[in-house]
Amino acid sequence: MYRLSGAVVFSLLLVGCTLLAQEGGTKSTPYYPLKKGASWTYKTVGGEVVMKVIDEKDGKFKIETTAGGKATAVEVVGPSEQGLVRYEVNGLKSDAPVLFFKWDAKEKDEWLVDTKVSGQSLKGKFTTKNAKVTVPAGTYDALVVEAKDLEVGGAKSNVTYHFAKDVGIVKLSFAIGGQDIALELLKYEPGK
């Protein structure tokens, strides 16, 4: 379980999975609706992973991830001019916020990420395409956001997200350090 927890934390650092709710004019996207209390439960090797919105302050959301019933990561995300960005994970801030979902993203979009987190480089290109995906929670038309050969502190990683409208991330796959991990949605509970 330790390797899984570390991999989950790492994936959140790279391309986390949280978007903003539409409150008070805050820009949002239907591909990942977010409100305080919203949660996503995923199936993966070794058990379940739950991501839950635990707080919102000044337009930034705090997301806690648990695996095996234990907290493994806390991240802070919020809006920017280009889209949703990650400000920090477990108290570690990047030199520049990491863009992980562009506003109005559609098939064949792309954007670059080039920053450092605690002195470690985070660099690569994200691309998008449309696809149908089946997970335990159902079958969805998804916008796929993918980064191949993403450089993370000198190592290469591949990350693929499947975003479904009005649900959020229904599948997340990534490979790093010879380990392949896939998270598939079991259930989504909207916040209140």
BELMO-V18584 format. One record per backbone hydrogen bond with DSSP energy under -0.5 kcal/mol. CO is the residue of the C=O (numbers start at 1). NH is the residue of the N-H. E is the energy in kcal/mol with one decimal. If there is no record, write none. Layout:
# BELMO-V18584
co=CO nh=NH e=E
co=CO nh=NH e=E
This chain:
# BELMO-V18584
co=1 nh=5 e=-2.7
co=2 nh=6 e=-2.4
co=3 nh=7 e=-2.3
co=4 nh=8 e=-2.6
co=5 nh=9 e=-2.4
co=6 nh=10 e=-2.3
co=7 nh=11 e=-2.6
co=8 nh=12 e=-2.1
co=9 nh=13 e=-1.8
co=10 nh=14 e=-1.7
co=11 nh=15 e=-2.3
co=12 nh=16 e=-1.0
co=20 nh=29 e=-0.7
co=21 nh=23 e=-1.3
co=23 nh=26 e=-2.2
co=29 nh=32 e=-1.3
co=30 nh=33 e=-0.5
co=30 nh=166 e=-3.6
co=35 nh=38 e=-2.6
co=36 nh=192 e=-1.4
co=38 nh=53 e=-2.4
co=39 nh=189 e=-2.9
co=40 nh=42 e=-0.5
co=40 nh=51 e=-2.4
co=41 nh=186 e=-3.6
co=41 nh=187 e=-1.5
co=42 nh=49 e=-2.1
co=43 nh=184 e=-2.2
co=44 nh=47 e=-2.1
co=47 nh=44 e=-2.2
co=48 nh=68 e=-1.3
co=49 nh=42 e=-3.3
co=50 nh=66 e=-2.7
co=51 nh=40 e=-2.4
co=52 nh=54 e=-0.7
co=52 nh=64 e=-2.9
co=53 nh=37 e=-2.3
co=55 nh=62 e=-2.6
co=57 nh=60 e=-1.8
co=59 nh=79 e=-0.6
co=60 nh=57 e=-2.7
co=61 nh=63 e=-0.5
co=61 nh=77 e=-2.3
co=62 nh=54 e=-2.4
co=62 nh=55 e=-1.2
co=63 nh=75 e=-2.4
co=64 nh=52 e=-2.6
co=65 nh=72 e=-3.2
co=65 nh=73 e=-1.5
co=66 nh=50 e=-2.5
co=67 nh=70 e=-1.7
co=70 nh=67 e=-2.5
co=73 nh=65 e=-2.8
co=74 nh=90 e=-3.6
co=75 nh=63 e=-2.6
co=76 nh=87 e=-3.0
co=76 nh=88 e=-1.3
co=77 nh=61 e=-3.0
co=78 nh=85 e=-3.0
co=82 nh=103 e=-2.4
co=83 nh=80 e=-1.9
co=84 nh=100 e=-2.3
co=84 nh=101 e=-1.1
co=85 nh=78 e=-2.2
co=85 nh=87 e=-0.5
co=86 nh=98 e=-1.9
co=87 nh=94 e=-1.0
co=88 nh=76 e=-2.4
co=89 nh=92 e=-2.6
co=91 nh=93 e=-0.6
co=92 nh=89 e=-2.0
co=93 nh=118 e=-0.8
co=97 nh=99 e=-0.6
co=98 nh=86 e=-1.9
co=98 nh=100 e=-0.5
co=101 nh=84 e=-2.5
co=102 nh=105 e=-1.4
co=106 nh=109 e=-1.5
co=109 nh=128 e=-1.6
co=111 nh=126 e=-3.0
co=113 nh=124 e=-2.4
co=115 nh=122 e=-2.7
co=116 nh=95 e=-3.0
co=117 nh=120 e=-2.2
co=120 nh=117 e=-2.7
co=121 nh=153 e=-3.2
co=122 nh=115 e=-2.5
co=123 nh=151 e=-3.3
co=124 nh=113 e=-2.7
co=125 nh=148 e=-0.6
co=126 nh=111 e=-1.8
co=127 nh=146 e=-2.8
co=128 nh=108 e=-2.0
co=129 nh=144 e=-3.6
co=131 nh=142 e=-3.7
co=133 nh=140 e=-2.9
co=135 nh=138 e=-2.1
co=138 nh=135 e=-2.9
co=140 nh=133 e=-2.6
co=140 nh=142 e=-0.6
co=141 nh=165 e=-0.6
co=142 nh=131 e=-2.2
co=142 nh=144 e=-0.6
co=143 nh=145 e=-0.5
co=143 nh=163 e=-2.7
co=144 nh=129 e=-1.6
co=144 nh=146 e=-0.5
co=145 nh=161 e=-3.1
co=146 nh=127 e=-2.5
co=147 nh=159 e=-2.5
co=150 nh=152 e=-0.6
co=150 nh=157 e=-1.8
co=151 nh=123 e=-2.3
co=152 nh=155 e=-1.8
co=155 nh=152 e=-3.3
co=156 nh=177 e=-0.5
co=157 nh=150 e=-3.0
co=158 nh=175 e=-2.1
co=159 nh=147 e=-2.8
co=160 nh=173 e=-2.8
co=161 nh=145 e=-2.0
co=161 nh=163 e=-0.5
co=162 nh=170 e=-3.1
co=162 nh=171 e=-1.1
co=163 nh=143 e=-2.8
co=164 nh=167 e=-1.8
co=164 nh=168 e=-2.6
co=168 nh=164 e=-3.1
co=168 nh=170 e=-0.5
co=170 nh=185 e=-2.8
co=171 nh=162 e=-2.5
co=172 nh=183 e=-3.2
co=173 nh=160 e=-3.1
co=174 nh=181 e=-3.0
co=175 nh=158 e=-1.5
co=176 nh=179 e=-2.0
co=178 nh=180 e=-0.5
co=179 nh=176 e=-2.2
co=181 nh=174 e=-2.5
co=183 nh=172 e=-2.4
co=184 nh=43 e=-3.2
co=185 nh=137 e=-1.7
co=187 nh=41 e=-2.9
co=189 nh=39 e=-2.5
